[in-house]
Amino acid sequence: MINRGSRRRFLGSSAAVVGLPFFESLQRSANAQAAAAPMRFMAIYVPNGIHMPDWTPTATGTGWAMPYILAPLESLRTKIAVLSGLDHHMTAEPADPPGGHASGTASFLTMRKVNNNANDPNRTSIDQVIAAMSPGVAGRPLPSLQLGLTVTNDGGSDGAPSTSFNECVAWNKNTPLPNTTSAQTAFDRIFAGFSPTATNADAARRAALRTSVLDNVAKQTQTLQGKLNPADRIKADQYFTSIRALETRIQSLTAGGGTCAMPAKPTVANTAPYKDRVPVMFELAALALQCDVTRVMTFMVARSTSLEDFSFVTGRSSAHHNISHHQNMQTNLDALRLIGRWELEQVATFLKRIDGMIEANGKSVLDNMSVYFSSEISDGNSHKKYDMPVLLAGGLGGKLKMGGNHYMYTSMTFPRPVLGPAGGPHTGKVLIALANAFGVPITTFGDGTAQGPLTDILA
Amino acid sequence: MNRTKPHQFAVLLLGTWLFGLACTAKVTGSPGRVGGGVGGGSKADPVGSGSGGAGTGSNSDGGALPQGSGGTAVSGGGGGSASVIPAGLPPLTLDSGPVVMRRLNRVEYNNTVRDLLQTTLRPADTFPTDELSTEGFDTVGQVLDLSPLHTEQFETAAIQLVDELFALPATSPARQKVLVCTPQTGSEAVCGRQILAAFAPRAYRRPVTTAEIDDLMALVTAVNTAGNTYQDALKAGLEAVLLSPHFIFHVENDPAPTVIDAHRLDDFELATRLSYFLWSSMPDDALTAAASTKLLTQDSAEVGRQIARMLQDPKASALTDHFAAEWLTLQRLDSLAPNVTTFPAYDDALRTSAQQETGLFFQALVKDNLPLETLLLADFTIANARLATHYGLPAVAGTGFTKVNLAGTQRVGVLTQASFLMATSHPDRTSPVKRGVWVLERLLCAPPPPPPPNLNIPALVDPPAGATLRQTLEVHRSNPTCAGCHAFFDPIGLGFENYDAIGAFRTLDNGIKIDPTGTLNGVAFDGPAKLAPVLAKDPRFASCMAQQLLTYAVGRSFAAADGKAYADAVARNAIAQGKGQWRSWIETIAAAEAFQTRRGVAQ
């Protein structure tokens, strides 16, 4: 209550409105920052794989030379770890659907096969497991936030039951959690609890009124549920669950935390060039973390099989998915190398941004959180899901070992081929380790083929 | 038949009876307006009565489709059962799974609030993108999910819509349509109940019970008692209606939810299916009135009469803007970005013109009740000045679109329209692969087999210097791993090589004369003008049309073998009854058992 009041007073009196992406105002209130720093999780997804020869460091341990694609992270070297040779294993190989992109995307954080099952009741992604079970992340205005970018694409589902399997990485049981893709909508959601003019009484009255309406709708939905066949009931259950989630959100909308000022709403249009929208969405992600609106986030830099034309970095027409089927042609490989570099530049800018946000314990937001980065496949020409590009950033307040380590789990000779060997540990073991670090005591995850955490990364 | 399980007899009998109904409806539903309007002239219909395989059959001999179509139609996927179905009748059992209760998609939400509240707001524009099913439609209940983000956006929209309504002047008809009275001090509830009792049935697309109004009134009273004004309390009641699952979902009641025998929809449910099929929106007053008097289910001609009426309404543009846009992948053009260095002639005006052309062309086919194959064989299009220049047609005056005769040009039907040619190209070049796959998927419902599991596209032998795309692809196809799939689509797609990535006609590729020959079903053709009649005669084409319409209108997949067999039978029926004209397709779909019934799901 005190937090709510103090923030509102601050906002009502002196909020300096600064346009994105120049917002630079971290207002900490003494009681908002408990001694234990907030734990936060974020997964970043890039589509169509990574050009692996320019990704994999040539030596294990620390001190390796930065490969071309990872080079933008040089100044953050001690805060990252690179994991090479990881394998999605049975999760998506042989792929189902066979196109490979949908199977890799839908299993990205779920480690569940698609198997033509649109309503898998166990397809919960690791971010949602953390959001639901980690004591450190609860009580935020948004229990989790899914951000993404719309891109040129062919609208296809790559053989999956629907386009959700290409466009979502976060799942709660059978419900795909779609991305907010408009910068304006994302802004409205992140700053929904910020009202410069409303009084506490007003806010409480509004919250109560909205809750009354939702209670009525929840009861209607419950009555309906009892009359439905099992297939229909799945949909009504989804609605009922999300109504309750919204009620919880309304209650926690004004929860205290990392207090910050509301910047000006971004003006970038949804039809603006991709290269201009990506930095704005990353900036909004940074603000959501800074303002402690949410502690669990996924970020899809594009949907799977993105056809976004990267001519702005390659100098020639380069529809991403098309050239990811490179056929070993040098022009395509050169373009993929540049695209990967551009993607990591965006990620590095974001990581540096949150590394500049210092929290009450003297460490940065990045230090106190964990960021997981990967793609739905490794080499785009083959759709293979072994030899995956996996990067971790942020040590979760010391619970995870970063230190600029490169762990290599398969035997590789350099210069390495576009597709490395199979046989490394299950990618799911990384997700289990991350969940464990967040205080979620799971030993297996997804379809059960991953057993136990990848202990190397646990402090 | 001897595989029919006992519980399916009800379906069987019902199906027979319904199809009797369909035939009756058809006869009375033909107002004989064929030939009127812009596209109705015989010039626009080069099929005539002889060249197309479809459109010539009598209504009982099954000649509407080439004989044996059921057995040969479906490439690599069953289909054998279709051949045993009596001509003109659908199979009597369905097992492709039930229709799953679906939420309004974004198009439907926007249209529905437009018609319910006379608003110009389009709240669903910011809702999450709808899931497209494997077939490319956003009306398939099975895959339309509902996340917390949806609910959050529904709530924001409900508040916004109700606030807008109350901000209208008291004299506004839009306001008066909903706020049918003014609450009087001391007896506000009288008017409050009146408003909700008038609004909820329209929003739920069915009559409501007293108990339902009581529950809404309980909310209004509670909010009012909690210290809010009566207006705010009434707003809360209206918001609850707009958030009700009965508004958000197409709710269809199963009397016995876990019994899988099909049962007929009631009049209101049928009216709702019909209006979302043709309008992507709620039923209007006339359709609701027909439902109220049970005319839709009891008068065999009424559905046909309603269809005729509804197709005259401007709202029927939804068939183009929603169905055709998804069927013909016009929405792909939204995010299209051809490389302007390679194609200096390209600009946004070309992209949007191409999108509009195909939309207007489709609209003309329906409006003028032309036969299905006109889609492929039309010797006309609807073009503006930009497209006329692009296509090398005689100049079109002014800024609008007009019907243009294509006789003697390089263009025929939808497959030479820039929308298709652009949507299936790379930014810098054509893609015979994408064009071939598009024809197989969108027109024949026969997607090629998936890539092999161990796909690793091998390093290619360099094609000869200065090679055409055809030569490059031939090198690719010479590898047996690649040939497995490419043999399906390359020979079709290469037939379009005379049309570049932005749909302009060309004779040279890389300086070499283009060879536009290809094969479909083993029949050789030379360019799209020759491909179109081959496609039109392919039995899979008509069957696929039925499959696409059924998927869209019923809201479930018909891609499994039995679904395809059902679609095949529906196609025969449509052709038998109306020479394959558009009206008969729509009427046959609306009369089909799959459209008029629902079934439960076993526990």
Chai-1 contact restraints between the chains, C-beta under 6 A:
chainA,res_idxA,chainB,res_idxB,connection_type,confidence,min_distance_angstrom,max_distance_angstrom,comment,restraint_id
A,P94,B,P453,contact,1.0,0.0,6.0,A-B,restraint_1
A,P98,B,P450,contact,1.0,0.0,6.0,A-B,restraint_2
A,A118,B,Q142,contact,1.0,0.0,6.0,A-B,restraint_3
A,A118,B,V143,contact,1.0,0.0,6.0,A-B,restraint_4
A,T152,B,S335,contact,1.0,0.0,6.0,A-B,restraint_5
A,T152,B,A337,contact,1.0,0.0,6.0,A-B,restraint_6
A,G155,B,R332,contact,1.0,0.0,6.0,A-B,restraint_7
A,S157,B,T134,contact,1.0,0.0,6.0,A-B,restraint_8
A,P161,B,V143,contact,1.0,0.0,6.0,A-B,restraint_9
A,S162,B,E131,contact,1.0,0.0,6.0,A-B,restraint_10
A,S162,B,S133,contact,1.0,0.0,6.0,A-B,restraint_11
A,S162,B,V143,contact,1.0,0.0,6.0,A-B,restraint_12
A,T163,B,E131,contact,1.0,0.0,6.0,A-B,restraint_13
A,T163,B,L132,contact,1.0,0.0,6.0,A-B,restraint_14
A,S164,B,E131,contact,1.0,0.0,6.0,A-B,restraint_15
A,T175,B,D145,contact,1.0,0.0,6.0,A-B,restraint_16
A,T175,B,S147,contact,1.0,0.0,6.0,A-B,restraint_17
A,P176,B,D145,contact,1.0,0.0,6.0,A-B,restraint_18
A,L177,B,S147,contact,1.0,0.0,6.0,A-B,restraint_19
A,P178,B,P128,contact,1.0,0.0,6.0,A-B,restraint_20
A,P178,B,S147,contact,1.0,0.0,6.0,A-B,restraint_21
A,P178,B,L149,contact,1.0,0.0,6.0,A-B,restraint_22
A,T185,B,T126,contact,1.0,0.0,6.0,A-B,restraint_23
A,L209,B,V223,contact,1.0,0.0,6.0,A-B,restraint_24
A,S212,B,V223,contact,1.0,0.0,6.0,A-B,restraint_25
A,V213,B,A236,contact,1.0,0.0,6.0,A-B,restraint_26
A,V213,B,E239,contact,1.0,0.0,6.0,A-B,restraint_27
A,V213,B,A240,contact,1.0,0.0,6.0,A-B,restraint_28
A,N216,B,L219,contact,1.0,0.0,6.0,A-B,restraint_29
A,N216,B,A240,contact,1.0,0.0,6.0,A-B,restraint_30
A,V217,B,A240,contact,1.0,0.0,6.0,A-B,restraint_31
A,V217,B,L243,contact,1.0,0.0,6.0,A-B,restraint_32
A,Q220,B,S244,contact,1.0,0.0,6.0,A-B,restraint_33
A,Q220,B,P245,contact,1.0,0.0,6.0,A-B,restraint_34
A,T221,B,P245,contact,1.0,0.0,6.0,A-B,restraint_35
A,L224,B,P245,contact,1.0,0.0,6.0,A-B,restraint_36
A,L228,B,P257,contact,1.0,0.0,6.0,A-B,restraint_37
A,N229,B,D254,contact,1.0,0.0,6.0,A-B,restraint_38
A,N229,B,P257,contact,1.0,0.0,6.0,A-B,restraint_39
A,N229,B,G600,contact,1.0,0.0,6.0,A-B,restraint_40
A,N229,B,V601,contact,1.0,0.0,6.0,A-B,restraint_41
A,P230,B,V601,contact,1.0,0.0,6.0,A-B,restraint_42
A,A231,B,P98,contact,1.0,0.0,6.0,A-B,restraint_43
A,A231,B,V100,contact,1.0,0.0,6.0,A-B,restraint_44
A,A231,B,V601,contact,1.0,0.0,6.0,A-B,restraint_45
A,D232,B,M101,contact,1.0,0.0,6.0,A-B,restraint_46
A,K235,B,M101,contact,1.0,0.0,6.0,A-B,restraint_47
A,Q238,B,L146,contact,1.0,0.0,6.0,A-B,restraint_48
A,Y239,B,L146,contact,1.0,0.0,6.0,A-B,restraint_49
A,Y239,B,P245,contact,1.0,0.0,6.0,A-B,restraint_50
A,S242,B,P148,contact,1.0,0.0,6.0,A-B,restraint_51
A,S242,B,T151,contact,1.0,0.0,6.0,A-B,restraint_52
A,I243,B,T151,contact,1.0,0.0,6.0,A-B,restraint_53
A,A245,B,P148,contact,1.0,0.0,6.0,A-B,restraint_54
A,L246,B,T151,contact,1.0,0.0,6.0,A-B,restraint_55
A,L246,B,E152,contact,1.0,0.0,6.0,A-B,restraint_56
A,D309,B,A337,contact,1.0,0.0,6.0,A-B,restraint_57
A,D309,B,P427,contact,1.0,0.0,6.0,A-B,restraint_58
A,S317,B,N339,contact,1.0,0.0,6.0,A-B,restraint_59
A,S317,B,P427,contact,1.0,0.0,6.0,A-B,restraint_60
A,S317,B,D428,contact,1.0,0.0,6.0,A-B,restraint_61
A,A319,B,H426,contact,1.0,0.0,6.0,A-B,restraint_62
A,A319,B,P427,contact,1.0,0.0,6.0,A-B,restraint_63
A,N322,B,H426,contact,1.0,0.0,6.0,A-B,restraint_64
A,H325,B,I457,contact,1.0,0.0,6.0,A-B,restraint_65
A,Q327,B,I457,contact,1.0,0.0,6.0,A-B,restraint_66
A,Q327,B,L460,contact,1.0,0.0,6.0,A-B,restraint_67
A,N328,B,A459,contact,1.0,0.0,6.0,A-B,restraint_68
A,N381,B,I457,contact,1.0,0.0,6.0,A-B,restraint_69
A,S382,B,N456,contact,1.0,0.0,6.0,A-B,restraint_70
